[in-house]
Amino acid sequence: MSASMTVNELYPRWLVAKEKKAPVALFDVRSMDEYRSGHVPGATLIPLNTLMARVDEFPKQGDVFLICHSGARSAQAVDYLARQAGHTNVINVAGGTMAWKQAGYPVDQA
């Protein structure tokens, strides 16, 4: 089973990193249009359909968080990275961007 974290568990870690001006390895696996409609600030877009070609862009060290709209596509991405690419540090953000927005956390649009 893959590791998972709720947005309420992720938010404090994201906030501390933001305050320290430190990067968070957070990857949004939705489409470009979905990403532009609202994403977690600092999230890097790597659409699920490009994942296999871009697997080297995911760090092998430290926690790597994957997020999508509700958590289904990011769970697929976590599973792929763990099983096929040997990543042991990937974490699915359960509830995804939808839960992030519902919690009232900040969102960037662009």
ZIDASUL-V396258 format. One line per field, one symbol per residue. ss: DSSP state (H for helix, E for strand, L for the rest). phi: phi as a letter, one per 20 degrees, with the letter a starting at -180 (. if undefined). Layout:
# ZIDASUL-V396258
ss=???
phi=???
This chain:
# ZIDASUL-V396258
ss=LLEEEEHHHHHHHHHHHHHLLLLLLEEELLLHHHHHLLELLLLEELLHHHLHHHHHHLLLLLLEEEELLLLHHHHHHHHHHHHLLLLLLEEEEELHHHHHHHLLLLLELL
phi=.efbbeffefgffffffffeldfdeddedefgffgffqbfgnfeecggfdgffdgfeefedmfcddccfcoffffffffffffedmfddeceefnlfgfgfffnffcdcr
